[in-house]
Each structure stands twice: as C-alpha cells, then as structure tokens.
Amino acid sequence: MADPDVRDLLAYLDASPSPYHAVATTADLLVAAGFTEVHEHDAWPTSGGRRFLRRGGSLVAWVDEGGRDAVRAGFRVVGAHTDSPNLRVKPRPDAGRAGWRQLGVEVYGGALLNSWLDRDLGLSGRVAVRRRGPDTGPASELRLVRVDRPVARVPQLAIHLDRGVNDGLTLNAQSHLSPVWGLGALDPGGFGRFLADELGVESHDVLAWDVMLHDLTPATLLGADRELLASARIDNLLSCWAATRALLGSLAPGGTGTGPDPVPVVGLFDHEEIGSESASGAASTLLATTLERIVHAAGGDRDGFHRALARSWCVSADGAHATHPNYAERHEPNHHIAVNGGPVIKRNANVRYATDADTEARFVSACERAGVPYQQFVVRTDLGCGSTIGPVTAARLGLATVDVGVAQLSMHSARELCGADDPTRFVAALAVALRT
Ligand code: ZN
C-alpha cells in the first residue's frame, strides 16, 4: 500500500473530538477495509478474519486470516490512546454570574489550562438517552453527540485587570475555567435541554452524559514550507491513526517469510491521561481477554494463549517531546529530538517507558526495514519522566514492549505541533512491526 497522505491524518484528527468519536472514526476506516465488528457478549466466529471490538472509548482490531497463527507465531500489538486532556461538562453544569450563563467543567488529565483560554469551543461526547418501549432490555442507550458550532468560550481576564499576568498566569480550575455560553438568568436544566435538542429527544429522556469541549480550529499544515502540522489531540490521535493505517497496510500475509505469520493487533485505549485504571483503559481486562479469545476462537486453549504471549511483542505508540527551541535547556543535551527526524524511541531507567535493549533493537530493525530514520529520547536526569500505556501493558500481560512516538511540541496543549513528514514514516515503521 502506498503511504497514506498526511491529509488523511488531518481529516482523522478533525473527525475525532472525543475518545468515542475516535473509536467511531477508526471503526469506519476498518469497516471500509472489510473488517467486521464482534461484540464481547457474543460467541466469536471460529473462522479467521478481520475483526474489531469496541468497549466505551476503546477499540481493539486484529487480523487472523491468511495463515496467521497466534500460538505458533505470537501477536504483534501496537497500542495507543484515544483520550486527550480537556475540559468536561459536570453532571449539573448550569451556572452563571453577572448576567452570564456558564457551564461547570472539570479538568480531565494534565491539561495546559492556559491553552483553553479564548478559543471558540464546540461540544462532543456521548449521551445516555432513555429507551422508549417494552419494559425489557436496557433502560437507556448511548448516543454520540457532536456540536461543531462555537457554543462556548473561556474568556481570559483583560490585562488591565491583571497587570502581573505576563509574569506568570495563575488559573484556579474551579473559579477561572467555567466557559460562558450565553447571556441571561441562571437556567437550571438548560444544558440537558440543549443536548436533547441536539439529539432530537425529549429533555426528560436525557439521563446522563460524557460530554467535553473541543477547539473548533481545524487541523492544518503550518510553516513557510508547510513542514509542520498543527492540531488538537496530536497526543495521541496521531498514533491511533498511524496504528490503524499500519494495520490496514499489513493485510497481505507473508510478513516473516518463514512459517506461520503473527497476528497483528491494534489496541486504542481510553483513559491513558488519567492513569489507565478503568473498565476500558489499558490497565483493564480489555487487551488480555481479547487476545485470549482470539486464541480460543482459533481452537487454542489457555496454554496456547500463554505460548502466544511468549512469542509476542508490543509497540506502545504515544507522543514524544521534540527539543523546544525556546527552552532547549529543558532537554537532555545528548538526546536532541528533531521534528521530522523520524520515530522516537523512548527510554527511562526507572521504566516509566517500557523499552529495554531487546525491544529497542526490534524497533530499530523495523525502522531500518521500513527505510525510515529513528531517534532516541531520554528525559533530563534532573526532571521527572512522563509515562504511557507501555509499562501498564507490559506488566499486565508480560509482553515485551517498546515505547515510541512522533516528536511534537506543546504536549497537552489544546493545540499541539508536530512535523508533517513524521506521521507517514511512523506508519511505515509500525507496519513492519505488525508483520515481523
Ligand atoms: Zn499521550
């Protein structure tokens, strides 16, 4: 398959303002490539095929057709996360002061709060709606909601009223981040009615929601020579896109050239930004049960599952820090990371990244076979290190794991920046990793 165009990534980013939308966008790409969805509550088909499943804001996809055999050749997993730090609407959000109508929000994950100021914001997520009909089955259903009109904004205080602001902006998450979304008296229930109107249901049928704010500025190429890419959610929808494109580019069997081929798996997990401990996060049962059921559906047993794991390895794909030109001293001087310098392999002696010499070498080989350059990152020794789903996945499943990603600036800003050449190189390297 030819390298996907970076414009495909821009469209993916814009189509996926919430983890639930990221899963839906990915599912559409998979279905278009002949994948079928399986459900965890059903018995799975025993014939091989191209499959995926969803659990909340997470998705796992795999291919076990065409001579692929997990027990004899293992799994090749690429993992990434669908969530990004943002502002999320509270259960009783209707608030207001001084003639303004406002929404109460919580901060999700480690957001750069200042980056949410003075942006025109839309809303997206999912809403639990009461089900009408017979008194059997679930009482509610989940519907995606997405409002791409500018409906909200977190207005910054004028400099005349905060003369010291340029010496250091202080934002209180409770007091200073409530977006305005209109004028008038306090309107209890107004947000629920707004969602009901958007979904075309009665307001008393809106039971609950997972709704968040998103910046409406579209993803774009940037720079005098358009070498850069600016968007919301580069961390980590770039990796979700790259993993999915790599899987779609690895459908033809014959990766190893000898014997059975491994089963390629892509796992996109919600809740990485808050530690992965949830029913659908990377610390959940999702990946383990999916891999075990793939083995069972192919006629294997529990022992076969463990044999498969022992032959497997995992690429944890997540954003990496490029060296910032205005803060170069914050970076490890012997591990300069360039935008458009190729995928970044991340190491940490205290295993905040799962990479070790063995898995690093495997990914280096994948880059060499794909013909793409690679870089090596460690954080300064006197700074704390971020983490990813890599150590979690490695610990839960005993999977040999490498942490890699695309270099970017402004990680956890509402709008991040990376190189325009790196994403397709990342796809090429991941495609090799999924096949060999
Ligand atoms: Zn991330």
Residues whose N, C-alpha, C, O or C-beta is under 5 A from the ligand:
A	BS01	ZN	D235 N236 D318 G319
